[in-house]
Amino acid sequence: MQYILTQEEFDNLISKSKYEEKCNQVKNLQMLLLKVSNFKCIHDRTQEDEEEYGDEFYCDYCPLAHFKPGYDCGKRKNFSQ
């Protein structure tokens, strides 16, 4: 089955390279938000962090999830409950 685009849909298409560029910009902004909030993502923890804090790294208070409800960073989640 083929789908024929309307003129409006066709005009709103963007190139794959522009899409990937925007995705990279979003990822950079997310990393900046984590850095500014001083939140340690479970995926960015180091051996020193584990020694200091133990295994208590959770996604419960992640600023990315609270910034936009229902947001999914695409990484494996670890919640306290």
mmCIF file of the N, C-alpha and C atoms, coordinates in Angstrom:
data_MODEL
# 
_entry.id   MODEL 
# 
loop_
_atom_site.group_PDB 
_atom_site.id 
_atom_site.type_symbol 
_atom_site.label_atom_id 
_atom_site.label_alt_id 
_atom_site.label_comp_id 
_atom_site.label_asym_id 
_atom_site.label_entity_id 
_atom_site.label_seq_id 
_atom_site.pdbx_PDB_ins_code 
_atom_site.Cartn_x 
_atom_site.Cartn_y 
_atom_site.Cartn_z 
_atom_site.occupancy 
_atom_site.B_iso_or_equiv 
_atom_site.pdbx_formal_charge 
_atom_site.auth_seq_id 
_atom_site.auth_comp_id 
_atom_site.auth_asym_id 
_atom_site.auth_atom_id 
_atom_site.pdbx_PDB_model_num 
ATOM 1   N N  . MET A 1 1  ? 0.837  -1.174 0.000  1.00 0.00 ? 1  MET A N  1 
ATOM 2   C CA . MET A 1 1  ? 0.000  0.000  0.000  1.00 0.00 ? 1  MET A CA 1 
ATOM 3   C C  . MET A 1 1  ? 0.890  1.248  0.000  1.00 0.00 ? 1  MET A C  1 
ATOM 4   N N  . GLN A 1 2  ? 0.598  2.136  -0.861 1.00 0.00 ? 2  GLN A N  1 
ATOM 5   C CA . GLN A 1 2  ? 1.368  3.371  -0.943 1.00 0.00 ? 2  GLN A CA 1 
ATOM 6   C C  . GLN A 1 2  ? 0.562  4.510  -0.345 1.00 0.00 ? 2  GLN A C  1 
ATOM 7   N N  . TYR A 1 3  ? 1.290  5.476  0.175  1.00 0.00 ? 3  TYR A N  1 
ATOM 8   C CA . TYR A 1 3  ? 0.646  6.639  0.753  1.00 0.00 ? 3  TYR A CA 1 
ATOM 9   C C  . TYR A 1 3  ? 1.082  7.851  -0.049 1.00 0.00 ? 3  TYR A C  1 
ATOM 10  N N  . ILE A 1 4  ? 0.154  8.602  -0.528 1.00 0.00 ? 4  ILE A N  1 
ATOM 11  C CA . ILE A 1 4  ? 0.464  9.805  -1.296 1.00 0.00 ? 4  ILE A CA 1 
ATOM 12  C C  . ILE A 1 4  ? 0.388  11.001 -0.359 1.00 0.00 ? 4  ILE A C  1 
ATOM 13  N N  . LEU A 1 5  ? 1.485  11.750 -0.322 1.00 0.00 ? 5  LEU A N  1 
ATOM 14  C CA . LEU A 1 5  ? 1.554  12.915 0.555  1.00 0.00 ? 5  LEU A CA 1 
ATOM 15  C C  . LEU A 1 5  ? 0.752  14.076 -0.020 1.00 0.00 ? 5  LEU A C  1 
ATOM 16  N N  . THR A 1 6  ? 0.178  14.828 0.881  1.00 0.00 ? 6  THR A N  1 
ATOM 17  C CA . THR A 1 6  ? -0.453 16.073 0.442  1.00 0.00 ? 6  THR A CA 1 
ATOM 18  C C  . THR A 1 6  ? 0.662  17.079 0.182  1.00 0.00 ? 6  THR A C  1 
ATOM 19  N N  . GLN A 1 7  ? 0.361  18.151 -0.478 1.00 0.00 ? 7  GLN A N  1 
ATOM 20  C CA . GLN A 1 7  ? 1.374  19.168 -0.768 1.00 0.00 ? 7  GLN A CA 1 
ATOM 21  C C  . GLN A 1 7  ? 1.934  19.748 0.531  1.00 0.00 ? 7  GLN A C  1 
ATOM 22  N N  . GLU A 1 8  ? 1.074  19.932 1.522  1.00 0.00 ? 8  GLU A N  1 
ATOM 23  C CA . GLU A 1 8  ? 1.513  20.475 2.813  1.00 0.00 ? 8  GLU A CA 1 
ATOM 24  C C  . GLU A 1 8  ? 2.490  19.525 3.504  1.00 0.00 ? 8  GLU A C  1 
ATOM 25  N N  . GLU A 1 9  ? 2.194  18.222 3.502  1.00 0.00 ? 9  GLU A N  1 
ATOM 26  C CA . GLU A 1 9  ? 3.083  17.238 4.106  1.00 0.00 ? 9  GLU A CA 1 
ATOM 27  C C  . GLU A 1 9  ? 4.423  17.206 3.369  1.00 0.00 ? 9  GLU A C  1 
ATOM 28  N N  . PHE A 1 10 ? 4.356  17.246 2.056  1.00 0.00 ? 10 PHE A N  1 
ATOM 29  C CA . PHE A 1 10 ? 5.575  17.222 1.253  1.00 0.00 ? 10 PHE A CA 1 
ATOM 30  C C  . PHE A 1 10 ? 6.439  18.448 1.540  1.00 0.00 ? 10 PHE A C  1 
ATOM 31  N N  . ASP A 1 11 ? 5.819  19.608 1.675  1.00 0.00 ? 11 ASP A N  1 
ATOM 32  C CA . ASP A 1 11 ? 6.549  20.845 1.940  1.00 0.00 ? 11 ASP A CA 1 
ATOM 33  C C  . ASP A 1 11 ? 7.192  20.848 3.326  1.00 0.00 ? 11 ASP A C  1 
ATOM 34  N N  . ASN A 1 12 ? 6.639  20.079 4.258  1.00 0.00 ? 12 ASN A N  1 
ATOM 35  C CA . ASN A 1 12 ? 7.150  20.044 5.626  1.00 0.00 ? 12 ASN A CA 1 
ATOM 36  C C  . ASN A 1 12 ? 8.235  18.992 5.844  1.00 0.00 ? 12 ASN A C  1 
ATOM 37  N N  . LEU A 1 13 ? 8.576  18.221 4.821  1.00 0.00 ? 13 LEU A N  1 
ATOM 38  C CA . LEU A 1 13 ? 9.630  17.220 4.957  1.00 0.00 ? 13 LEU A CA 1 
ATOM 39  C C  . LEU A 1 13 ? 10.980 17.898 5.105  1.00 0.00 ? 13 LEU A C  1 
ATOM 40  N N  . ILE A 1 14 ? 11.865 17.268 5.924  1.00 0.00 ? 14 ILE A N  1 
ATOM 41  C CA . ILE A 1 14 ? 13.222 17.786 6.067  1.00 0.00 ? 14 ILE A CA 1 
ATOM 42  C C  . ILE A 1 14 ? 14.192 16.678 5.678  1.00 0.00 ? 14 ILE A C  1 
ATOM 43  N N  . SER A 1 15 ? 15.402 17.053 5.371  1.00 0.00 ? 15 SER A N  1 
ATOM 44  C CA . SER A 1 15 ? 16.408 16.065 4.966  1.00 0.00 ? 15 SER A CA 1 
ATOM 45  C C  . SER A 1 15 ? 16.886 15.272 6.181  1.00 0.00 ? 15 SER A C  1 
ATOM 46  N N  . LYS A 1 16 ? 17.420 14.087 5.912  1.00 0.00 ? 16 LYS A N  1 
ATOM 47  C CA . LYS A 1 16 ? 17.915 13.232 6.982  1.00 0.00 ? 16 LYS A CA 1 
ATOM 48  C C  . LYS A 1 16 ? 19.079 13.904 7.720  1.00 0.00 ? 16 LYS A C  1 
ATOM 49  N N  . SER A 1 17 ? 19.941 14.585 6.998  1.00 0.00 ? 17 SER A N  1 
ATOM 50  C CA . SER A 1 17 ? 21.088 15.238 7.634  1.00 0.00 ? 17 SER A CA 1 
ATOM 51  C C  . SER A 1 17 ? 20.634 16.368 8.557  1.00 0.00 ? 17 SER A C  1 
ATOM 52  N N  . LYS A 1 18 ? 19.619 17.113 8.148  1.00 0.00 ? 18 LYS A N  1 
ATOM 53  C CA . LYS A 1 18 ? 19.102 18.186 9.002  1.00 0.00 ? 18 LYS A CA 1 
ATOM 54  C C  . LYS A 1 18 ? 18.439 17.593 10.246 1.00 0.00 ? 18 LYS A C  1 
ATOM 55  N N  . TYR A 1 19 ? 17.737 16.481 10.094 1.00 0.00 ? 19 TYR A N  1 
ATOM 56  C CA . TYR A 1 19 ? 17.109 15.796 11.226 1.00 0.00 ? 19 TYR A CA 1 
ATOM 57  C C  . TYR A 1 19 ? 18.179 15.338 12.223 1.00 0.00 ? 19 TYR A C  1 
ATOM 58  N N  . GLU A 1 20 ? 19.242 14.709 11.716 1.00 0.00 ? 20 GLU A N  1 
ATOM 59  C CA . GLU A 1 20 ? 20.314 14.233 12.593 1.00 0.00 ? 20 GLU A CA 1 
ATOM 60  C C  . GLU A 1 20 ? 21.023 15.393 13.284 1.00 0.00 ? 20 GLU A C  1 
ATOM 61  N N  . GLU A 1 21 ? 21.177 16.514 12.578 1.00 0.00 ? 21 GLU A N  1 
ATOM 62  C CA . GLU A 1 21 ? 21.788 17.702 13.167 1.00 0.00 ? 21 GLU A CA 1 
ATOM 63  C C  . GLU A 1 21 ? 20.947 18.205 14.344 1.00 0.00 ? 21 GLU A C  1 
ATOM 64  N N  . LYS A 1 22 ? 19.631 18.245 14.169 1.00 0.00 ? 22 LYS A N  1 
ATOM 65  C CA . LYS A 1 22 ? 18.732 18.695 15.249 1.00 0.00 ? 22 LYS A CA 1 
ATOM 66  C C  . LYS A 1 22 ? 18.766 17.718 16.421 1.00 0.00 ? 22 LYS A C  1 
ATOM 67  N N  . CYS A 1 23 ? 18.831 16.419 16.141 1.00 0.00 ? 23 CYS A N  1 
ATOM 68  C CA . CYS A 1 23 ? 18.918 15.423 17.217 1.00 0.00 ? 23 CYS A CA 1 
ATOM 69  C C  . CYS A 1 23 ? 20.196 15.616 18.031 1.00 0.00 ? 23 CYS A C  1 
ATOM 70  N N  . ASN A 1 24 ? 21.296 15.909 17.348 1.00 0.00 ? 24 ASN A N  1 
ATOM 71  C CA . ASN A 1 24 ? 22.559 16.156 18.051 1.00 0.00 ? 24 ASN A CA 1 
ATOM 72  C C  . ASN A 1 24 ? 22.476 17.414 18.894 1.00 0.00 ? 24 ASN A C  1 
ATOM 73  N N  . GLN A 1 25 ? 21.805 18.435 18.398 1.00 0.00 ? 25 GLN A N  1 
ATOM 74  C CA . GLN A 1 25 ? 21.634 19.660 19.178 1.00 0.00 ? 25 GLN A CA 1 
ATOM 75  C C  . GLN A 1 25 ? 20.822 19.391 20.442 1.00 0.00 ? 25 GLN A C  1 
ATOM 76  N N  . VAL A 1 26 ? 19.785 18.597 20.316 1.00 0.00 ? 26 VAL A N  1 
ATOM 77  C CA . VAL A 1 26 ? 18.952 18.241 21.477 1.00 0.00 ? 26 VAL A CA 1 
ATOM 78  C C  . VAL A 1 26 ? 19.777 17.463 22.491 1.00 0.00 ? 26 VAL A C  1 
ATOM 79  N N  . LYS A 1 27 ? 20.569 16.505 22.018 1.00 0.00 ? 27 LYS A N  1 
ATOM 80  C CA . LYS A 1 27 ? 21.402 15.709 22.923 1.00 0.00 ? 27 LYS A CA 1 
ATOM 81  C C  . LYS A 1 27 ? 22.409 16.604 23.653 1.00 0.00 ? 27 LYS A C  1 
ATOM 82  N N  . ASN A 1 28 ? 22.990 17.571 22.952 1.00 0.00 ? 28 ASN A N  1 
ATOM 83  C CA . ASN A 1 28 ? 23.935 18.493 23.593 1.00 0.00 ? 28 ASN A CA 1 
ATOM 84  C C  . ASN A 1 28 ? 23.234 19.354 24.648 1.00 0.00 ? 28 ASN A C  1 
ATOM 85  N N  . LEU A 1 29 ? 22.025 19.788 24.362 1.00 0.00 ? 29 LEU A N  1 
ATOM 86  C CA . LEU A 1 29 ? 21.265 20.576 25.338 1.00 0.00 ? 29 LEU A CA 1 
ATOM 87  C C  . LEU A 1 29 ? 20.905 19.735 26.560 1.00 0.00 ? 29 LEU A C  1 
ATOM 88  N N  . GLN A 1 30 ? 20.596 18.479 26.342 1.00 0.00 ? 30 GLN A N  1 
ATOM 89  C CA . GLN A 1 30 ? 20.288 17.586 27.463 1.00 0.00 ? 30 GLN A CA 1 
ATOM 90  C C  . GLN A 1 30 ? 21.506 17.425 28.365 1.00 0.00 ? 30 GLN A C  1 
ATOM 91  N N  . MET A 1 31 ? 22.674 17.232 27.771 1.00 0.00 ? 31 MET A N  1 
ATOM 92  C CA . MET A 1 31 ? 23.890 17.086 28.562 1.00 0.00 ? 31 MET A CA 1 
ATOM 93  C C  . MET A 1 31 ? 24.201 18.378 29.313 1.00 0.00 ? 31 MET A C  1 
ATOM 94  N N  . LEU A 1 32 ? 23.937 19.508 28.695 1.00 0.00 ? 32 LEU A N  1 
ATOM 95  C CA . LEU A 1 32 ? 24.138 20.797 29.367 1.00 0.00 ? 32 LEU A CA 1 
ATOM 96  C C  . LEU A 1 32 ? 23.190 20.944 30.557 1.00 0.00 ? 32 LEU A C  1 
ATOM 97  N N  . LEU A 1 33 ? 21.943 20.529 30.378 1.00 0.00 ? 33 LEU A N  1 
ATOM 98  C CA . LEU A 1 33 ? 20.971 20.595 31.470 1.00 0.00 ? 33 LEU A CA 1 
ATOM 99  C C  . LEU A 1 33 ? 21.403 19.713 32.632 1.00 0.00 ? 33 LEU A C  1 
ATOM 100 N N  . LEU A 1 34 ? 21.895 18.514 32.351 1.00 0.00 ? 34 LEU A N  1 
ATOM 101 C CA . LEU A 1 34 ? 22.381 17.634 33.420 1.00 0.00 ? 34 LEU A CA 1 
ATOM 102 C C  . LEU A 1 34 ? 23.581 18.260 34.131 1.00 0.00 ? 34 LEU A C  1 
ATOM 103 N N  . LYS A 1 35 ? 24.463 18.878 33.364 1.00 0.00 ? 35 LYS A N  1 
ATOM 104 C CA . LYS A 1 35 ? 25.651 19.501 33.954 1.00 0.00 ? 35 LYS A CA 1 
ATOM 105 C C  . LYS A 1 35 ? 25.271 20.681 34.852 1.00 0.00 ? 35 LYS A C  1 
ATOM 106 N N  . VAL A 1 36 ? 24.373 21.522 34.391 1.00 0.00 ? 36 VAL A N  1 
ATOM 107 C CA . VAL A 1 36 ? 23.957 22.697 35.155 1.00 0.00 ? 36 VAL A CA 1 
ATOM 108 C C  . VAL A 1 36 ? 23.211 22.292 36.425 1.00 0.00 ? 36 VAL A C  1 
ATOM 109 N N  . SER A 1 37 ? 22.442 21.220 36.360 1.00 0.00 ? 37 SER A N  1 
ATOM 110 C CA . SER A 1 37 ? 21.654 20.792 37.514 1.00 0.00 ? 37 SER A CA 1 
ATOM 111 C C  . SER A 1 37 ? 22.467 19.970 38.518 1.00 0.00 ? 37 SER A C  1 
ATOM 112 N N  . ASN A 1 38 ? 23.714 19.641 38.171 1.00 0.00 ? 38 ASN A N  1 
ATOM 113 C CA . ASN A 1 38 ? 24.578 18.815 39.026 1.00 0.00 ? 38 ASN A CA 1 
ATOM 114 C C  . ASN A 1 38 ? 23.969 17.446 39.310 1.00 0.00 ? 38 ASN A C  1 
ATOM 115 N N  . PHE A 1 39 ? 23.190 16.939 38.380 1.00 0.00 ? 39 PHE A N  1 
ATOM 116 C CA . PHE A 1 39 ? 22.580 15.626 38.530 1.00 0.00 ? 39 PHE A CA 1 
ATOM 117 C C  . PHE A 1 39 ? 23.503 14.585 37.910 1.00 0.00 ? 39 PHE A C  1 
ATOM 118 N N  . LYS A 1 40 ? 23.817 13.533 38.650 1.00 0.00 ? 40 LYS A N  1 
ATOM 119 C CA . LYS A 1 40 ? 24.654 12.463 38.141 1.00 0.00 ? 40 LYS A CA 1 
ATOM 120 C C  . LYS A 1 40 ? 23.778 11.393 37.515 1.00 0.00 ? 40 LYS A C  1 
ATOM 121 N N  . CYS A 1 41 ? 23.825 11.293 36.215 1.00 0.00 ? 41 CYS A N  1 
ATOM 122 C CA . CYS A 1 41 ? 23.065 10.259 35.510 1.00 0.00 ? 41 CYS A CA 1 
ATOM 123 C C  . CYS A 1 41 ? 23.667 8.896  35.832 1.00 0.00 ? 41 CYS A C  1 
ATOM 124 N N  . ILE A 1 42 ? 22.818 7.901  35.969 1.00 0.00 ? 42 ILE A N  1 
ATOM 125 C CA . ILE A 1 42 ? 23.277 6.554  36.280 1.00 0.00 ? 42 ILE A CA 1 
ATOM 126 C C  . ILE A 1 42 ? 24.244 6.050  35.216 1.00 0.00 ? 42 ILE A C  1 
ATOM 127 N N  . HIS A 1 43 ? 24.095 6.527  34.003 1.00 0.00 ? 43 HIS A N  1 
ATOM 128 C CA . HIS A 1 43 ? 24.941 6.069  32.901 1.00 0.00 ? 43 HIS A CA 1 
ATOM 129 C C  . HIS A 1 43 ? 26.285 6.790  32.852 1.00 0.00 ? 43 HIS A C  1 
ATOM 130 N N  . ASP A 1 44 ? 26.433 7.866  33.611 1.00 0.00 ? 44 ASP A N  1 
ATOM 131 C CA . ASP A 1 44 ? 27.676 8.646  33.616 1.00 0.00 ? 44 ASP A CA 1 
ATOM 132 C C  . ASP A 1 44 ? 28.469 8.477  34.899 1.00 0.00 ? 44 ASP A C  1 
ATOM 133 N N  . ARG A 1 45 ? 28.042 7.594  35.767 1.00 0.00 ? 45 ARG A N  1 
ATOM 134 C CA . ARG A 1 45 ? 28.730 7.447  37.049 1.00 0.00 ? 45 ARG A CA 1 
ATOM 135 C C  . ARG A 1 45 ? 30.102 6.799  36.849 1.00 0.00 ? 45 ARG A C  1 
ATOM 136 N N  . THR A 1 46 ? 31.004 7.128  37.752 1.00 0.00 ? 46 THR A N  1 
ATOM 137 C CA . THR A 1 46 ? 32.364 6.600  37.702 1.00 0.00 ? 46 THR A CA 1 
ATOM 138 C C  . THR A 1 46 ? 32.579 5.656  38.881 1.00 0.00 ? 46 THR A C  1 
ATOM 139 N N  . GLN A 1 47 ? 33.722 5.016  38.905 1.00 0.00 ? 47 GLN A N  1 
ATOM 140 C CA . GLN A 1 47 ? 34.057 4.124  40.015 1.00 0.00 ? 47 GLN A CA 1 
ATOM 141 C C  . GLN A 1 47 ? 34.121 4.912  41.322 1.00 0.00 ? 47 GLN A C  1 
ATOM 142 N N  . GLU A 1 48 ? 34.632 6.136  41.272 1.00 0.00 ? 48 GLU A N  1 
ATOM 143 C CA . GLU A 1 48 ? 34.706 6.982  42.469 1.00 0.00 ? 48 GLU A CA 1 
ATOM 144 C C  . GLU A 1 48 ? 33.309 7.313  42.986 1.00 0.00 ? 48 GLU A C  1 
ATOM 145 N N  . ASP A 1 49 ? 32.358 7.566  42.065 1.00 0.00 ? 49 ASP A N  1 
ATOM 146 C CA . ASP A 1 49 ? 30.979 7.862  42.467 1.00 0.00 ? 49 ASP A CA 1 
ATOM 147 C C  . ASP A 1 49 ? 30.365 6.668  43.191 1.00 0.00 ? 49 ASP A C  1 
ATOM 148 N N  . GLU A 1 50 ? 30.619 5.470  42.679 1.00 0.00 ? 50 GLU A N  1 
ATOM 149 C CA . GLU A 1 50 ? 30.063 4.267  43.312 1.00 0.00 ? 50 GLU A CA 1 
ATOM 150 C C  . GLU A 1 50 ? 30.647 4.064  44.701 1.00 0.00 ? 50 GLU A C  1 
ATOM 151 N N  . GLU A 1 51 ? 31.925 4.378  44.866 1.00 0.00 ? 51 GLU A N  1 
ATOM 152 C CA . GLU A 1 51 ? 32.546 4.234  46.183 1.00 0.00 ? 51 GLU A CA 1 
ATOM 153 C C  . GLU A 1 51 ? 31.983 5.254  47.167 1.00 0.00 ? 51 GLU A C  1 
ATOM 154 N N  . GLU A 1 52 ? 31.702 6.475  46.681 1.00 0.00 ? 52 GLU A N  1 
ATOM 155 C CA . GLU A 1 52 ? 31.202 7.530  47.552 1.00 0.00 ? 52 GLU A CA 1 
ATOM 156 C C  . GLU A 1 52 ? 29.721 7.370  47.868 1.00 0.00 ? 52 GLU A C  1 
ATOM 157 N N  . TYR A 1 53 ? 28.906 7.070  46.856 1.00 0.00 ? 53 TYR A N  1 
ATOM 158 C CA . TYR A 1 53 ? 27.453 7.030  47.030 1.00 0.00 ? 53 TYR A CA 1 
ATOM 159 C C  . TYR A 1 53 ? 26.867 5.624  47.072 1.00 0.00 ? 53 TYR A C  1 
ATOM 160 N N  . GLY A 1 54 ? 27.670 4.631  46.820 1.00 0.00 ? 54 GLY A N  1 
ATOM 161 C CA . GLY A 1 54 ? 27.146 3.278  46.773 1.00 0.00 ? 54 GLY A CA 1 
ATOM 162 C C  . GLY A 1 54 ? 26.382 3.045  45.482 1.00 0.00 ? 54 GLY A C  1 
ATOM 163 N N  . ASP A 1 55 ? 25.344 2.251  45.556 1.00 0.00 ? 55 ASP A N  1 
ATOM 164 C CA . ASP A 1 55 ? 24.587 1.886  44.357 1.00 0.00 ? 55 ASP A CA 1 
ATOM 165 C C  . ASP A 1 55 ? 23.317 2.716  44.227 1.00 0.00 ? 55 ASP A C  1 
ATOM 166 N N  . GLU A 1 56 ? 23.275 3.879  44.855 1.00 0.00 ? 56 GLU A N  1 
ATOM 167 C CA . GLU A 1 56 ? 22.069 4.688  44.903 1.00 0.00 ? 56 GLU A CA 1 
ATOM 168 C C  . GLU A 1 56 ? 22.002 5.730  43.796 1.00 0.00 ? 56 GLU A C  1 
ATOM 169 N N  . PHE A 1 57 ? 22.019 5.280  42.577 1.00 0.00 ? 57 PHE A N  1 
ATOM 170 C CA . PHE A 1 57 ? 21.854 6.160  41.426 1.00 0.00 ? 57 PHE A CA 1 
ATOM 171 C C  . PHE A 1 57 ? 20.522 5.810  40.787 1.00 0.00 ? 57 PHE A C  1 
ATOM 172 N N  . TYR A 1 58 ? 19.589 6.747  40.836 1.00 0.00 ? 58 TYR A N  1 
ATOM 173 C CA . TYR A 1 58 ? 18.252 6.482  40.316 1.00 0.00 ? 58 TYR A CA 1 
ATOM 174 C C  . TYR A 1 58 ? 17.811 7.577  39.347 1.00 0.00 ? 58 TYR A C  1 
ATOM 175 N N  . CYS A 1 59 ? 16.852 7.246  38.522 1.00 0.00 ? 59 CYS A N  1 
ATOM 176 C CA . CYS A 1 59 ? 16.294 8.189  37.541 1.00 0.00 ? 59 CYS A CA 1 
ATOM 177 C C  . CYS A 1 59 ? 15.119 8.986  38.111 1.00 0.00 ? 59 CYS A C  1 
ATOM 178 N N  . ASP A 1 60 ? 14.765 8.746  39.367 1.00 0.00 ? 60 ASP A N  1 
ATOM 179 C CA . ASP A 1 60 ? 13.589 9.382  39.964 1.00 0.00 ? 60 ASP A CA 1 
ATOM 180 C C  . ASP A 1 60 ? 13.611 10.904 39.855 1.00 0.00 ? 60 ASP A C  1 
ATOM 181 N N  . TYR A 1 61 ? 14.763 11.500 40.083 1.00 0.00 ? 61 TYR A N  1 
ATOM 182 C CA . TYR A 1 61 ? 14.853 12.959 40.129 1.00 0.00 ? 61 TYR A CA 1 
ATOM 183 C C  . TYR A 1 61 ? 15.611 13.532 38.937 1.00 0.00 ? 61 TYR A C  1 
ATOM 184 N N  . CYS A 1 62 ? 15.626 12.815 37.857 1.00 0.00 ? 62 CYS A N  1 
ATOM 185 C CA . CYS A 1 62 ? 16.321 13.276 36.653 1.00 0.00 ? 62 CYS A CA 1 
ATOM 186 C C  . CYS A 1 62 ? 15.644 14.541 36.123 1.00 0.00 ? 62 CYS A C  1 
ATOM 187 N N  . PRO A 1 63 ? 16.397 15.613 35.932 1.00 0.00 ? 63 PRO A N  1 
ATOM 188 C CA . PRO A 1 63 ? 15.792 16.859 35.450 1.00 0.00 ? 63 PRO A CA 1 
ATOM 189 C C  . PRO A 1 63 ? 15.250 16.739 34.027 1.00 0.00 ? 63 PRO A C  1 
ATOM 190 N N  . LEU A 1 64 ? 15.780 15.817 33.252 1.00 0.00 ? 64 LEU A N  1 
ATOM 191 C CA . LEU A 1 64 ? 15.277 15.649 31.887 1.00 0.00 ? 64 LEU A CA 1 
ATOM 192 C C  . LEU A 1 64 ? 13.847 15.116 31.900 1.00 0.00 ? 64 LEU A C  1 
ATOM 193 N N  . ALA A 1 65 ? 13.556 14.210 32.810 1.00 0.00 ? 65 ALA A N  1 
ATOM 194 C CA . ALA A 1 65 ? 12.204 13.646 32.894 1.00 0.00 ? 65 ALA A CA 1 
ATOM 195 C C  . ALA A 1 65 ? 11.215 14.663 33.439 1.00 0.00 ? 65 ALA A C  1 
ATOM 196 N N  . HIS A 1 66 ? 11.673 15.539 34.332 1.00 0.00 ? 66 HIS A N  1 
ATOM 197 C CA . HIS A 1 66 ? 10.780 16.538 34.915 1.00 0.00 ? 66 HIS A CA 1 
ATOM 198 C C  . HIS A 1 66 ? 10.624 17.762 34.012 1.00 0.00 ? 66 HIS A C  1 
ATOM 199 N N  . PHE A 1 67 ? 11.571 17.927 33.107 1.00 0.00 ? 67 PHE A N  1 
ATOM 200 C CA . PHE A 1 67 ? 11.512 19.046 32.178 1.00 0.00 ? 67 PHE A CA 1 
ATOM 201 C C  . PHE A 1 67 ? 10.336 18.890 31.218 1.00 0.00 ? 67 PHE A C  1 
ATOM 202 N N  . LYS A 1 68 ? 10.104 17.666 30.785 1.00 0.00 ? 68 LYS A N  1 
ATOM 203 C CA . LYS A 1 68 ? 8.997  17.378 29.875 1.00 0.00 ? 68 LYS A CA 1 
ATOM 204 C C  . LYS A 1 68 ? 8.365  16.061 30.320 1.00 0.00 ? 68 LYS A C  1 
ATOM 205 N N  . PRO A 1 69 ? 7.184  16.107 30.922 1.00 0.00 ? 69 PRO A N  1 
ATOM 206 C CA . PRO A 1 69 ? 6.536  14.876 31.401 1.00 0.00 ? 69 PRO A CA 1 
ATOM 207 C C  . PRO A 1 69 ? 6.375  13.862 30.272 1.00 0.00 ? 69 PRO A C  1 
ATOM 208 N N  . GLY A 1 70 ? 6.699  12.627 30.585 1.00 0.00 ? 70 GLY A N  1 
ATOM 209 C CA . GLY A 1 70 ? 6.602  11.567 29.596 1.00 0.00 ? 70 GLY A CA 1 
ATOM 210 C C  . GLY A 1 70 ? 7.835  11.453 28.725 1.00 0.00 ? 70 GLY A C  1 
ATOM 211 N N  . TYR A 1 71 ? 8.849  12.274 29.009 1.00 0.00 ? 71 TYR A N  1 
ATOM 212 C CA . TYR A 1 71 ? 10.085 12.249 28.222 1.00 0.00 ? 71 TYR A CA 1 
ATOM 213 C C  . TYR A 1 71 ? 10.825 10.946 28.480 1.00 0.00 ? 71 TYR A C  1 
ATOM 214 N N  . ASP A 1 72 ? 11.404 10.401 27.458 1.00 0.00 ? 72 ASP A N  1 
ATOM 215 C CA . ASP A 1 72 ? 12.191 9.186  27.579 1.00 0.00 ? 72 ASP A CA 1 
ATOM 216 C C  . ASP A 1 72 ? 13.553 9.439  26.950 1.00 0.00 ? 72 ASP A C  1 
ATOM 217 N N  . CYS A 1 73 ? 14.611 9.351  27.731 1.00 0.00 ? 73 CYS A N  1 
ATOM 218 C CA . CYS A 1 73 ? 15.951 9.635  27.214 1.00 0.00 ? 73 CYS A CA 1 
ATOM 219 C C  . CYS A 1 73 ? 16.459 8.512  26.311 1.00 0.00 ? 73 CYS A C  1 
ATOM 220 N N  . GLY A 1 74 ? 15.796 7.372  26.325 1.00 0.00 ? 74 GLY A N  1 
ATOM 221 C CA . GLY A 1 74 ? 16.203 6.269  25.468 1.00 0.00 ? 74 GLY A CA 1 
ATOM 222 C C  . GLY A 1 74 ? 17.199 5.318  26.109 1.00 0.00 ? 74 GLY A C  1 
ATOM 223 N N  . LYS A 1 75 ? 17.608 5.621  27.350 1.00 0.00 ? 75 LYS A N  1 
ATOM 224 C CA . LYS A 1 75 ? 18.546 4.765  28.050 1.00 0.00 ? 75 LYS A CA 1 
ATOM 225 C C  . LYS A 1 75 ? 17.797 3.888  29.053 1.00 0.00 ? 75 LYS A C  1 
ATOM 226 N N  . ARG A 1 76 ? 18.481 2.861  29.521 1.00 0.00 ? 76 ARG A N  1 
ATOM 227 C CA . ARG A 1 76 ? 17.898 1.955  30.513 1.00 0.00 ? 76 ARG A CA 1 
ATOM 228 C C  . ARG A 1 76 ? 17.590 2.751  31.784 1.00 0.00 ? 76 ARG A C  1 
ATOM 229 N N  . LYS A 1 77 ? 16.422 2.536  32.358 1.00 0.00 ? 77 LYS A N  1 
ATOM 230 C CA . LYS A 1 77 ? 15.989 3.277  33.548 1.00 0.00 ? 77 LYS A CA 1 
ATOM 231 C C  . LYS A 1 77 ? 16.276 2.487  34.814 1.00 0.00 ? 77 LYS A C  1 
ATOM 232 N N  . ASN A 1 78 ? 16.486 3.216  35.903 1.00 0.00 ? 78 ASN A N  1 
ATOM 233 C CA . ASN A 1 78 ? 16.707 2.622  37.209 1.00 0.00 ? 78 ASN A CA 1 
ATOM 234 C C  . ASN A 1 78 ? 15.966 3.474  38.232 1.00 0.00 ? 78 ASN A C  1 
ATOM 235 N N  . PHE A 1 79 ? 14.797 3.018  38.656 1.00 0.00 ? 79 PHE A N  1 
ATOM 236 C CA . PHE A 1 79 ? 13.989 3.761  39.619 1.00 0.00 ? 79 PHE A CA 1 
ATOM 237 C C  . PHE A 1 79 ? 14.088 3.117  40.987 1.00 0.00 ? 79 PHE A C  1 
ATOM 238 N N  . SER A 1 80 ? 13.910 3.925  42.029 1.00 0.00 ? 80 SER A N  1 
ATOM 239 C CA . SER A 1 80 ? 14.085 3.438  43.390 1.00 0.00 ? 80 SER A CA 1 
ATOM 240 C C  . SER A 1 80 ? 12.947 2.531  43.839 1.00 0.00 ? 80 SER A C  1 
ATOM 241 N N  . GLN A 1 81 ? 11.786 2.649  43.274 1.00 0.00 ? 81 GLN A N  1 
ATOM 242 C CA . GLN A 1 81 ? 10.638 1.835  43.702 1.00 0.00 ? 81 GLN A CA 1 
ATOM 243 C C  . GLN A 1 81 ? 10.349 0.753  42.695 1.00 0.00 ? 81 GLN A C  1 
# 
